[in-house]
């Protein structure tokens, strides 16, 4: 944690402030689970799944062990495997590309749009047309990421998915609680996955994830795969599955955090608006589409001289982060995997220009002023 000259620490994400706000409720929820003696799945997880689905407006939510598993479960439920192509953005957290590899499929890296950081439909269309002509590659699924909290352009992506008969999976690890065109994340694509890693907009105190869908048959398959391929009863196994369950403790904690999520996103929106109003010239803030609402997982700038500005902010006691310093197709294990025709120039350029500022619902106006003052000085210097 960075400290300023005055000694006051400014966290990049302040989970302590949230904990202080709902400490009594969290402690009661934890005690309830300890008293119940039921630590995996059970009533607490079922209640959380129902509340999560209701919040999103989706018919079904299946909780699982983490957001990476949620992606694997969604891909496996669609039957994606060896020989299949899965289209993923090159500018994302690695799990988006890792999941297709884990099911034996081939990720095809697609470029993103500079202003939204999300999948570029034109690059996607080129990649799908290329893969369709490639012997041994069967285009099967798109995994769209709602990077930094803003939902991807699901109208455009859905049209491409429909034209080519592809599954469309939303990786909403960073966007739970966001919306687009009046619909909440969880209903924007036929299947949505999310993560409850502590730093995500809806985070627990460990690992967790979920798959949301309106498709009851698909939800049943996801649940079965997550529970060792469980069939009609516990010791009948209909398929090869895995062990991907949510703990009752995490579910109980998540129920309390879900109850304040709407309020927290509104607070993040106020923080984002205040940043936007104070950015110096030459620094681009995130552009949210007119019909979109971001969950503001991150507040990510684009600027020249990023490393110099970052160092100056660090000197001034302002914590920052670079999400992400390298596109996935440049990472050694992914370097020989296919990329969209036309290349991934935007993803590559973004990695050298992005800088994320402190962002959380409890960031005070005074701390935001410190960030903005330091940013102005760093950019000018
Ligand atoms: C965090 C994240 C994941 C993976 O979630 P885990 O719960 O850490 O497995 C997947 N995709 C994106 C875009 C993420 O940010």
Boltz pocket constraint, residues with backbone or C-beta under 6 A from the ligand:
constraints:
  - pocket:
      binder: B
      contacts: [[A, 65], [A, 66], [A, 67], [A, 68], [A, 69], [A, 92], [A, 93], [A, 95], [A, 96], [A, 145], [A, 171], [A, 173], [A, 174], [A, 194], [A, 195], [A, 196], [A, 197], [A, 207], [A, 208], [A, 209]]
      max_distance: 6.0
